[in-house]
Amino acid sequence: MPSYNEVLAVILGGGRGARLYPLTQMRSKPAVPIAGKYRLIDIPISNCINSEIYKIAVLTQFNSVSLHRHITRTYNFDSFHQGWVQIWAAEQTIESADWYQGTADAVRKQMMEIQASGAKYVLILAGDHLYRMDYKAMAEYHWANKADVTVAVQPVPREEASRLGILKREADGKISNFVEKPKDPEIQNQFVSRDDPKRPFLGSMGIYMFNTKVLLDFISNYPGFDDFGGDIIPQAIKSHKVFGFDFDGYWQDIGTIRSFYETNLMLTSSSSPFDFYDAKLPIYTDTRYLPASIVEDSQLKDVLIAEGSRVLKSEITHCIIGIRSQIAAGCVIKDSIVMGSDYYDRERGGLPIGIGSNCHIEGAILDKNVHIGNNVTIRPFPRNTDIDHEKWYVRDGIVIIPKDVEIPTDTVIAP
């Protein structure tokens, strides 16, 4: 059987992240914080390390400085280890002066690096999904079936089929057809792959394992193919052995403000379907050496609070409180994500970093390093409401205070 050392993981992290704006105003999508102390990129990199895949390349393009900084601080293997985490940034070459035009085009522009790695297999991953997966099992399935391409698939109920790429899998495990977001019930019925009436379909997770030669042939011979899901996989099904690998654990695409908000708040529950507290399969991140958090004379219910924070005489319900958060006395915070800050308050003019006293905040996302004055009120707007303000935004009814913004004392943000 081949070795896991022959697998190169390529994490796609170069998209604009327009649907997550303004969280992506100053950072790339994989660098967006999650669960109080992590970043989205930590999920696929940790899955790789836990799966003994130690050759990892992250493809970056937009607003990538903070992502580069996080990766270089966090993922450093020692000199006795053969592994590495490299950043492959978009760059001009003699052959191309363009940005990445899509997921497949991003890999095409790094073809020389893939060849130089010597890997016999390439695992393509997304940088904006929340899940825990053993890629070793997928690799072994790929090798056992002598597949050219293996696609990770997940059971999908009928009501979600119109939002995903749906694959038709035969009894021998081979994928025979693919359709993107089918809305017609008659077309959907042609793609039933499971006996389960509740989840009869198989949806693509955007995770692919290729034999390196097959991948390089595709991106060389089809220069107009810029996307894996829309171009390469449908063509591969026609001409190569493509298999579907089952994954039935928790998986969430964090592509919109609403999904980001709801997924984070889900993590405040002890019965959350995704658990960061797995000693055997941990999620790694930057080691910051912060002090323990201080909670003084406060009421907290269903709250995930990260280290280095200080909460004084406040009431907090169903919230994420991120690293180094500073919350003054008299605050009521509900159904909100407080990302915290990158540093403790520095000597400077203006409002102190954190949340001032006697604030009422509900249904909001406060990005890092925000300065909220005293007596500020923030309440959610009706669903499907989008507003662009000089200092704040509303997306699908959720109020977002962008990174480094100051909200003056006595401000009211509400419908």
N, C-alpha and C positions, 0 to 999 in steps of 0.2 A: 504494500500500500504506500502511496506517496506520503511525503512528510508535510506537516503544517508549516515548516520552514520554507516550503516551496510556494506558499500562498502570499500574495501581496494584497493588502486591503487598501482600496482607494475610496476615500470619503469625499463626497461632493459637497463643497461648502461655499460655492461661488455665486449663488443666486442673489438677486437684489433684495429679496425679502420684502417686497412691496406690500404684501398683505399683513405683515407684522409691523409696518410703519405706525407710529414713530419710534418703536423700540429698536428699529434698525436704522434710525437716523444717523447714529454715530458709531455703529458696529455692524458686522455681518450677522446673518441669521444664526449660524452655529455658535456665535459668541454671546447670544442673549442668555441672561441668567435664568435659572430655574431652580425651584425647591430651596430658595434661600441662600444657597452657597455654591451651587454647581453652574455649569454652562452647558448648553445643548450638546456641544461637541464632545463633552465628557462621556456621553452615553455610548456612541459607537466605538470610541477609542477604548473605553473600559471593557466593552463586549469583546473587542479584539484581544486585549491582554488576557482576559479571563478564558478566552478560547485558544490561547497559546499561539496566536497569530501576532508576530512581533515586528513585521515589516508593514508599516502604516504610512500612507501618504495622504495628506489633506490638501485638496485642490481649493485655492482661494482666489478671490477676485475683488469684490466690492467691500469697502470699509473694513479692511482686513487687519489693521494694525493691532487692535486689542485681541483679536483671535490669535495672531502670531505671538503676541506677548504671553498670553495664557498658555499656549502649547509649549513654548520654549521654557517657561517657568516650571511647568507641571510634569512633562513627559521626557525625562532624561534617564535612559538606561545606562548602567555602569559599563566600564571598559571590559568586563568579563562576559558581557551579554552581546549577542549578535543582532539584537533588535534595534529599531530606530523608528522615530516618528518624524517625518520630514514634511515641510511645507512646500508645495508646488504651486507657486503663484502664477497667475496669468502674465504672460510676457510677450513682447514682440520678437519675432524671429524673421529670418530671411524668407521663410515660406509663408508666414502669416503675420500681419500687423493688427489683427482683429482681437476683440475680447472673445471669451468663450460664448458660443452661440447656443449652447444647450448642454445637456449632461454628456452625451456621446462626443460632442465636439470638444468638450473640456478634456476628456480622456485622449482624444485624437491629438490634441496639441501637446500632450505629455507622453506621446508614444515612445520617444527616445529614452525617457526616464524609466518607463515600464520595461523596455528591452534591457536597459542597463541594470535593472534590479535582479535579473536572472530568474524571476519567478515563472513557474510553469502554469500557475493559476492566478486569476485576478478576481477578487471579491469586491464588487461595487456596492457602496453603502451611501445612504443619505445622512446629512448632518443635522436633521431637524425632526427626528422621530424619538419618541420615548418608549423603550422596550428593553427587555433583557433576553438575550438570545445566545445559545451555544452554537457558534459558527462551525465548530468541529463536527457536530452532527450533520450540518448541511454539506460540509466538505466530504465527509465519509459517504453520504448519500450520492453525491456527485460522482465520486470515484467508483462506488459499487455499481452504478448504472452505466458507467463509461459514457457519461453525458458530455456533450459539447458545451451546453449552457444549462444551468439550474436556476430556477426562479423561486424565491421564497413566496409561498402563498398562504392565505389565511381564510378560514370560512367566513362567508359574508351573508347576512340576511337579505331578503328580497328588497326591502325598503332602502338598503344602502347600495345596491348594485349600480344604480344610476350615477353614483359619485366616484366609482373606481374603475380601474382596468380589470376586466373579468376574463379569466382563462378557462378554456375547456380542457379537462384532463381525462385521459382514457384510463382503462383498468390497469394497464401496465405502467402507469405513472407518467407517460409522455404527454406533453402539451400539444394539442392538435389545432387549437384556434385561439384567437384573442380578439376582444372587442373593447373599445375605450368608452366607458360611461354609457352603457346601453339604457335607453329609456323606454323602448318599445317592448312590452311584455312578451310578444312572440319571439323577438330576438333573444331576450333573456332566457326563455325556455330552452333555446338551443344550446345554452351554456351551463345547464345544470350538471354538476360534477359530483354531487354528494347526495346520499339517501336521506339526509337530515332535512325535513321540511322547513325547519326554522332557519337553517343556514345552508341553502342548497348550492351556493356559488362559491367559487374560489377567486379571491381578489389578489392582485399583485401587490407586494409590500415595497416594491422598488429596491429589492435586494437581489443581486444577481452574482452567480459564480460562473466565470468563463474559463475555458482553456485559453491560455494566453495567445496561442497561435490563432485560434478561432476569433478572439476579440480583435487582434491586430489585422486579420484579414477583413473583417467587417468594416472597421474604421478606415482602412486603406481603400477598399474596393467600392465603398459607398460614400463618397465625399459629401453627398447631399444629406446624409443621415445625421441629424444633430441631436437626436433624443433617443434614449434607450427604450422607454416605454412605448413611444409613438412610432419609432422607426425600426430600430435594430431587432427588438424582440419579435415583432410580427414577421419580419423577414427571416429571422433565425428559425422560427417554427416551421416555415415552408421548406427549409433546406438542410436543417441540422437536427441533431437529437437534443431536444429541449425537455427537461423534466421539471416537475413541480414538487418542491419540498414543503411539507406541512409544518406550519407554526400555529399553535392554538393558544399562545399566551397573550398577555396584554400588549397591545401595540397602538400607539396614537401618533398621528401626523400632526405636529404642532405648526401649522401653516398660517393660521389666522389669529387675530387678537382674541376672538371668542374661545377658540380651542386652547390657546395659551392660558387664558384666564381660568377656564374651567378645569383644565388638567392640573394646574398648580394648586387650586383650592381643593381638588380631590385628594391631594397628598396630605392634607391636614387630618384626615380620618385614619384611625388605627386599622380600619378594614379596607384601606385603599387597595385597588387591584394591582398597583405597582408599589413595590416595597424597596426603598433605598437601603433598608437595614438587612442586608444579606451578607453574612460574614464570609461565605464561600465565594460569592460572586459580587464583590463590592463595586461601587461606582467611584472612580478616582477623580480627584480634582486638585487644585492648587493647595499646598500645605501652607497655611497663613500664620500659624502659631498665635492665634488670638486668645484673649482671656475668656473665661466663662461669662455667660450673660447674667445681668442683674435684673431681677423683676421685683420691684418694691411696692408693696401694698396695692396690688393690682388684681383684676379678675381676668383670667384667660380661659377660653373655652374653644376647643378644636383649633389650636394654634400651633403652627410649626415655626419655631424660633431658632435662628442660627446664632452662632457664637459671636462674642464681642459686642452684644447689644445691651442697651439700658432702657428699661421701661419703668416709668414712675407713675404710680397712682392713676392707672388708666384701666379701661374696660375694652378688651379685645376679643372678638368672636369670629371664628372661621376665617383666619388670615394666615398669610405667609409673612414672617418678619425676617428679613434678610440680614446678612452680616453687617455688623457695626451700626445697626439701626439705633437711633436716639429718639425716644418718644417722651415728651414732657408730660407733666401732670395734668389730669383732668380730661384726657382724650377719650373719645369713644370711636373705635375703629371696627368695622364690620365688613365681611365679604370682600376683602381687599388684599392686594399684593404690595408689600413694602419691600423694595429690593435692597434697601440699606445703602451703604456707601463704600467707596474704594479706599477711604482714609478717614481718620478722625479729624474733627474740625481744626482748621488751621487759623492762625491769626490773620484776619482779613476783615474788611468792612462788610456791611450787609447782614442779613439774617444768618443765624447759626445753622449748620447742617442738621437735617432731621426734621421732626415734626414738633411744632411749638405747642404751647399749653392750650387746653380747652378747645381742641379741634374735634369736629365730627366728620368722619370720613367713611363713606360707604360705597361699595361697588366701583372701586378705583384701582388703578395700577400706578404706583409711584416709582419711577425709575430711579437709578442710583444718583446719589449726591444731590438730591433735591433739598430745597430750603423752604419749609412750610411755616409761615408766620403763625402768630397766635390767633385763636378764634376763627380759624378757617373752616368753612363748611363745603364738603364735596359730596354730592349725591348722584346716583346713576340716572341716566336718561332712558326713555323707552327704547326697547329693542329696535334695531335697524336704524338708529339715529347716528349720523356721522357729522361731526363738526370740526373745523380747523380754526383754532384760535391762536393768537400770538404766543401764549404761554401754556396752553393745554389743548388736548384733542379729545374727541369722543369717537369711538369706533364701536358700532353695534350696541350703543347705549353705555359702554364702559368708558369712564373718564380716565385719561392717561396724562400724567404729568411727566414730560420728557426729562431726560438726564440733565443734571446741573441747573435746572430752572428754579427760580425763586418765585414763590407765590406770596404776595404781601399779606400782612395782617388784616383780618376782617373780610377777606375775599370770600365770596359765595359762588360756587360752581354747581348749578342745579337746574333742572327743567323749569 
